[in-house]
């Protein structure tokens, strides 16, 4: 999430009532109004998305109005940019935004660039801008059908994000070194100031009017702060692997070199040996990166299948604590499914006459790794601190449909025997998981997961030849079915049968 600037209203008193005015007139007043509107939006975010969005939009309009009068106010520019990115990350809010020809993420990037024109070396702004670029690159290239030109553009945004994270780290390191030096000096001379009153208040944002005085709270830079930035770099590098496609070997080599020379060194420097939670976080992010790098290397023809499988199997088992983390188990499952997807995508190449692989062998590998993914999702679902249980159960259903896909003959040969024998059971299992996901989603108020679960459950009924008419009245059915086809949960033949059950537009 973007880093939020903290403010302290020095003159605020309990029970104090402000006189109503015609509107904000100073930069500080615009800032105060914006912060109040944001707090109102946060208050309604969970319960009323429409009202929450309305407050957030008013906050942005307020910041815009303030910037028209005070174009060099960094705090107004920063708050506007940060808020636009926060909104762009909230699907429940996006649907209630006013129509715009520019995507929310692009609007957020434009706002961050405008803020950087005021202060190029603000560490929080550098961090947030890099995050926006990473999100924009992921969003633009997430489709499997993304063109080479789109992927190239995304790679450029990833590289720019890495540069900004690196600049952010340099600024933070300088502040950290200064803080350490000042702390040392204070320790040495502490006795000289005993009994004296020292003003430790943060710098003021007062505009001199005397009506209201605000201050920016500068959070100290610690090793945790530095580690946050390094981990963000690693996450961006991981996402970058996902759009490499069939890029030249130089691209993979560049990523490996960047990790080795820039990130790995910093992780060692800022790691806190006795901080178990941070150590587990580093282990998980490193495992995700290792799997993403192997997948990119395999898809690009720079890594053989046996090495990929070996590295995948080792990535999450080297740190035992990851096996008790719901997030780590889900990430491991996703990596296993990524292995399956990559084999599926490269079947024609892997089955070349000069290849040692047979279809039965490859399907056996796919079955094994899909099953491992299912086991990991199941283990995650049973842990008390698991988040978004409806999504986990949806993914369990997906695993069963992935295994069911192996029961169908392909252009490259016959179906996989074990999958063929249990085809009906696999679809029934998927239906059970989707039904459970829907029930959990209704209980938790997760509308998107409830809609997806309802469609996928109805699809399993159609695959079993029962109740195909249930699909017709469901919300978002065409979108979900198309996603299932894109993700290879359904064959083209099954997809055609499903489409025939839907009413024509």
N, C-alpha and C positions, 0 to 999 in steps of 0.2 A: 504494500500500500504506500501511497505517497506520504512524504514526511510533512507533518503539520506544524506550522509555526505556532508557538504558544505566546499568549499575551496576558498581561496583568493590568487590570483597571485599578489604578492606584486610588482613585477618588470614590470608588463604589462603596456605598454603605448600606447596611441592612435597613430596609424600610424607606430608603431614600426614593423620592419620586421625581423624575425628570419633568421639567416643563415641556409641554408639547410645542414643537416648532414646525415651520413650514417644510422642513426637510434638512438633511445634512448639508453643511456648508464648507466644512474644513475636511482635509484628508483624514484626520483622526475620527471625525464624525461619520464619514463614509465607512471607515473601517469598523467602527462600533456597530453601525446598522448592519453591515454585512455579517459580522460575527454573530449578532443576535438572530438574523435570518437563518444562518447555517445551523445554529443550535436548535431552532424550531424545526428545521428540516430533519435533523438527526432524531429529534423527539418522535416524529411521526414515521420514520423510515420503516420500522418493522410492522406497524399496524395499518398505515394508510399511505400507500405509495403515491397516490395522486396528490394528496396534500403535501407530502414530503417533497415531491418534485416541484410543486408550486413554490414552496419556500426557497428551494435551492435555485430555481430560475430567477426568483426575485433577488436573491443574493448576488447572482452573477450580473443581473441588470444594474444593481446598486454599485457593484465594483466598476462596471463599465462607465456609469455616470460619474463616479469619482475620478476615473482615469481620464475622462474628457476634460475635467477641470484641473487635475493634477497628474499629467502624463508621466511624470518622473517618480511617482510614489511606488516604491518597490513593494511595500506591503500589500497595497491594493492589487498590483499586478500578480504578485505571488499567490495571494488567496484566490484570485479568479482562476489562475491556471491550475492550481491544485484541486479546486472544487470541480472544475470541468473534467479533470481526469478521474476523480472519485465517482462522478456521475457516470462516466463512460464505462466504469467497471461494474455497474449495477444494472443487470438486465431488467429488474423490476421497475427501475426508474426510467430507463431508456424509452420504453413504449409510451410514456406520458410526456416526453419532451416535444416542444413545438417542431413542426416539420422544418428540415433544413437540407439543402443540397450538399452540405459538407458533413462528413461523418463525425460523430462525437469525439473519436480519438484524434482526428485531424484537427478539430477545433481546439482540443486540449494541447496538441503539439504547437499550434499557432500561438496560443496564449503563453506557453512556456518560452517560446522563442522571443515573444514580445517582452517578457519579464527579464530574459537574459540580456536584452539590449540595454537594460537599466543597470544590472549587476551580473557580470559574466562569471564571477568566481564565488557566488554564494553556494556553499556545499549542498544544502538541502535542495536548492533549485537544480543544480547539476544532477543530483541523484534522481529527482523526480522526472526531469527531462529525459534521462536515459531510460527510465522505466516506461515512459510514454512511447518512446521510439521502439523499445522491445515489444510492447503490446501491439503497436501498429504493424510492426513487421510480422508478428505471429498471426494477426488477424488477416492480413493481406495474402498470406501464403499458406493458410491452413488447409485449403482445399487440395485434394489429391490431383485435381485437374489444373492447378496453377501453372501458368506458362513459364517458360524459362526467363522471360523478361520480368515477370512479377517476382520470381525467385531472386533474380539478380538485384532488383530494387530492394527486396527484403534483406538480402545479405548486406547491402550498403547501409541500411538503417541499423542492423545489428552492429556493424563495425563502428558506426557513429556513436551508438549507445555505449559500446565498450570504451571508446575514447573519452566520453563524458564521465563514465564511472571512474576511469583512471584519473582524470583531472579532479574529480570529487575527492578521491582518495588522497591525492597529493595535498589538497587544501586541508583535509581532515588531519593528515599526518603532521602538517605544519602546526596546526592548532593544538594537536595532542602533545607535540614536543614542547610547545610554548607553555602549555598547562603544567606539564611535568616539571619544567624549569622553574615556573612561578611557585609551584607547590614546594619545591626544594628550598627556594629562597624564603618562603613564608615560614617553613619549619626552622630554618637557621636563625631567623630574626623574630620569632614569635614572642620572645620575652620582652622585646622592646616596646610592644604595643599593649601590654597587659594593663587593664584599667582604662584604656582610651576608647572612645566611641569611633568606630570605623564605618563609613557608609558603604554597605555591601549591596545596595539596591541596584537593579538592572538599569541599563541606559533608557532614558525617557524618549517617548515618541510624541511628546507634547508639541503642539503647533504654536504655543505662546499665547493662546487665547485665555487660558486660565480656567476654562469651563470644565475641561476633562483632560486627564493625563494618562497615557498608556505607556507600557514598556514592553519591549521584546524580551522574552525569557530565552537566554542563550543556554541551551543544554550543553553540558560538558562533553567533550570528546573523550571516549574511553576505548579500550580495546574491543569492547562489544560493538561500539559504533563502527570501528574500522572493519571488524569482522562482518558486520551487516553489508557493507559496501562490497567486500571481496566476494561474499556469497552471492550478492546480486549479479556481480560479473560472471560468476560461474553459472548461474541460472540462464543468463543471456547467452553464454557460450553453448550451453546445452540446447537451448531453443534454436540456435544457429545451426546445429548439427541436423535438425529436422528438415531444413530447407536446402541442404547441400545437394540432394538428388544425385545426379551422375556427374557432379562437378569434378574437375581435374584433381589429381592427387595433391597438387599444391594447396588446395583448399583444406583438405584434411590435415596436411602437414602443418599448415599455418595455425589451425585450431590446437593441435597437439603442442606446438611450440609455445603458443600464447598461454596455454594452461601450465605448462612446465615452467616457463620463465617468469610469468607474471602472477598467476593465481596460486599455484602450489606453494611457492615461496612465502607468499603473504599468509596463507592459511597456517603455515607452520609458525610464522612470526607472531601472529595474533591469537593463536589458539590458547584457550585457557584449560590447562591439563586437568584441573579439578572440577571443571564445569561440565557435568555429565550431559545436560540437555544440549549445550552447544556442540559438544563432541558428537552426539548422535545426529544433530542437524548437519554437521559437516560431512559425516559418514554417508548420510542419505543423499545429500546434494552431489557428493563425489560419485556415488553409485549410479545415480541418474545420469550424470555426465558420461561415465564410462559406457553405459548401455547405449546412450544416444550416439556416442562417437563410434562404437562398434557397428551400430545399425547403419550409420552414414557410410562407413568404410565398406560394409558388405554390399549395400545397394550400389555403391559407386564402383564395385569390382576391385577394391583394394584390400579386401579381407576375405579369407575363405570361410566357408560355413562352419567347419569344425572349430576354428579359432573363435568365431563369433559365439557359438554355443558355449564354449568353455569360459569365455570372459563373462558372458551373461550369467552363467551358473555361479561364478565366483563373486560377482559384484555385490550381491546382497547377503552373502553368507559369511563374509569376512568380519562383520560386526554383529555379534549375537544379539545386541540390544535392538536391532532393527526388526527382529522377528516378533517383538512384542509391541511394535508401533503400528497403529492402524494405517497411518499415512505411508509408512515404508512398505507395508504389505500391499497396499493398493498400487503404489508406484512399481513395486516388483511385478505385480500382476500385469500392469500396463506394458512393462518391458517384455514380459513373456508373450503378450498378444502382439507386440511390435515385431517380435521374432517370427511369429506365425504369418503376419501380414507381409513381411519382407520375403519370406520363402514363396508365398502365394504370388507376389508381384514378379518374382524372378524365375518362376517355374520353367518357362521356355528355355532360359539360359542354363538352368541347373540340369535340365533333362537333355542337353545337347549330347550328340552321339559320342563325343569325347569325354563326357562327364562320368564320374564313377557313381553318381547318384541314380537311384531308381525311384519311380513314383511312389511305390509302396514304402520305401525307406523315408522319403521326404514327408509323406502323409503321416507316417509313424512319428516322426519328429514333431510335426505340427500337433498331432493328437496329444503327445506328451506335454508339450509346453502350454497348450490351451488348458489342459487338466491342471497343470501347476498354477496357472493364473486363477482358475476356479478355486483351487485349494487356498490360495493366498487371499482372495476376496472373502471366502468363507471364514477364514481365520480372523480377518479384519472385522467382519460383521459381528463376531462374538466378543470383541473387546469392549469393555464398558466406556472407554473414551473415544470410540469411533464417531466421526463426524459424517453427516449426510448419509445416513443409512439407506434411504431410498435409492440413492445413486449407486451404492455398493450392490444392492440387490438387483438393480437394473443390469449392472455389469455381470453379475452371476448368470442372469438370463442370457445375456449376450454370449457368454462363454459356451453355453449349451447350444446355441444356434451356430456358433463357429464350429463346434464339433459335429453338429448335424450336417453342415456344409460338406464335410468329408464323406458323408454317406451318399453323395450324388456324384455320378460319373462326370468327368471333365473332358475337354478336348484332348487331354494328354493321357487318358487311360481310365481304368475302372475305379469304382468307389473303393474306399478304405474299408476292409472287412469288419473290424470291430464297430466302426461307426454305422455301417449298414445294418448290422445285427441289432443295434440299440437305437435306431433312428426314431421310432415312435416315442421311446422313453425320453430321449434327449429333448424332443419338442415339448413333451409333457412337463419335463423338469423346467424348461424355459418358461412355460406358462405359469407354473407355480411361483417362480421367482418374480416374474413380472406382476403377478397378482399381489404378492407380498409387498413389492415395491410401491404399488399403487395405494395399498392400505396404509403403509407407513407415511407416504407422501400426504395423504389426506389428513392424517393425524397431525403431521408437522406443518401443514399449510404450505407445502412445497408444490406450487401449481405447475411448474414446468415439468417436474418429475412425475407428477400425477398424470398429466396429459400424455407424456411419452410412454408411461407404463400401460395406460389404457389402450393405446394404439398397438403396442407390441404384444400385449396379451391377446388382443383381437386377431393379430396376425398369426399367432400360434394356433388359435382356433381354426383359422382359415387353412393353415398348413395341415391340420388334422382332418380337414374336410367337414368341419362343424361350425355353424354360426358365422359364416362369412359375412352375413348381412349386418353384423355388429359393427363393422368398420365404417359403414356409410354415415352414421350420425356423429362420429367422433371429431373433436376439434383437432385441427392440425394433422390430419391423417396423411395427407399427401406429402407433407414435409418430412414426417417421421419415416414413412415408407421409403422415400427417396434417400434419406440418410442411411437406412438399413441396407439399401442397394449399394450405396457408395462405400460403405464399410465392409461389404461382402458378407453381411449377415444373411442375405438372401441371394439366391442365384437369379440370373436373368429370367429363367423360366418361371421360377416362383414369383418373381416380381410381376411378370406379365399376368399371371393368374390373379394376383392381388389387385392389380389395376382394373381388371375386368369386373371386380366386385364393387368398385367405387362408381358413384354416379358421375356422369360426364358434366363438365363445367357448362 
